[in-house]
Amino acid sequence: MIELDPERLHIAFNNTYKMVVEGWGIEDVLDDLDLGVVNVDILFAHDPIYPDDKEMIELMLEYFTDIEDYEKCAKIQKLL
């Protein structure tokens, strides 16, 4: 896995959360980008082709637990 700074890591996990838990498509994530920002990165913590990878979902749960976003953790737990 490529190491990212905390801000980019957060973006990647939030995009993964939107796709895996909330059911967004890649197009939805792209539409949600702030295109007025220079050098916008499209980051995911998972392979968008395989969104149901259990190991990645567990890693996402660990990430959101670490940052104490328990609302997301509860939804991820239901998914698991």
C-alpha positions as CSV (number, residue, x, y, z in Angstrom):
1,M,0.0,0.0,0.0
2,I,1.2,3.5,-0.8
3,E,1.8,5.7,2.3
4,L,-0.3,8.8,2.3
5,D,-0.2,11.9,4.5
6,P,-3.1,11.9,7.0
7,E,-5.3,14.3,4.9
8,R,-5.0,12.1,1.8
9,L,-5.6,9.0,3.8
10,H,-8.7,10.5,5.2
11,I,-10.0,11.4,1.7
12,A,-9.2,7.8,0.5
13,F,-11.1,6.2,3.4
14,N,-14.1,8.5,3.1
15,N,-14.4,7.8,-0.6
16,T,-14.2,4.1,0.1
17,Y,-16.8,4.5,2.8
18,K,-19.1,6.3,0.4
19,M,-18.8,3.5,-2.2
20,V,-18.8,0.4,0.1
21,V,-21.2,1.4,2.8
22,E,-23.4,4.1,1.2
23,G,-23.5,2.5,-2.2
24,W,-22.1,5.4,-4.2
25,G,-20.7,4.7,-7.7
26,I,-17.4,6.1,-9.0
27,E,-19.4,8.7,-10.9
28,D,-21.0,9.9,-7.6
29,V,-17.6,10.3,-6.0
30,L,-16.3,12.2,-9.1
31,D,-19.4,14.4,-9.0
32,D,-18.7,15.1,-5.3
33,L,-15.1,16.4,-6.0
34,D,-14.3,20.1,-5.6
35,L,-13.2,20.7,-9.1
36,G,-12.2,24.2,-8.3
37,V,-9.3,22.9,-6.3
38,V,-6.0,22.5,-8.2
39,N,-4.5,19.0,-8.3
40,V,-7.6,17.2,-7.1
41,D,-6.7,13.5,-6.4
42,I,-9.2,10.7,-6.7
43,L,-8.2,8.5,-3.9
44,F,-9.6,5.2,-2.6
45,A,-8.5,2.9,0.2
46,H,-9.8,-0.1,-1.8
47,D,-9.8,-1.4,-5.3
48,P,-13.1,0.0,-6.8
49,I,-13.4,-3.2,-8.9
50,Y,-13.6,-5.3,-5.7
51,P,-15.6,-3.2,-3.2
52,D,-16.6,-6.2,-1.1
53,D,-13.1,-7.2,0.0
54,K,-13.7,-8.2,3.7
55,E,-10.1,-7.4,4.7
56,M,-10.4,-3.9,3.3
57,I,-13.7,-3.4,5.1
58,E,-12.1,-4.5,8.4
59,L,-9.2,-2.1,7.7
60,M,-11.8,0.7,7.1
61,L,-13.4,-0.1,10.4
62,E,-10.1,0.1,12.1
63,Y,-9.4,3.5,10.5
64,F,-12.7,5.0,11.6
65,T,-12.3,3.5,15.0
66,D,-8.9,5.1,15.3
67,I,-10.3,8.6,14.4
68,E,-13.3,7.9,16.7
69,D,-16.0,8.2,14.0
70,Y,-18.3,5.8,15.7
71,E,-21.3,6.5,13.5
72,K,-19.4,5.2,10.5
73,C,-18.1,2.3,12.6
74,A,-21.6,1.2,13.5
75,K,-22.6,1.1,9.8
76,I,-19.5,-0.8,8.8
77,Q,-20.1,-3.3,11.6
78,K,-23.6,-3.9,10.2
79,L,-22.0,-4.5,6.8
80,L,-19.6,-7.0,8.1
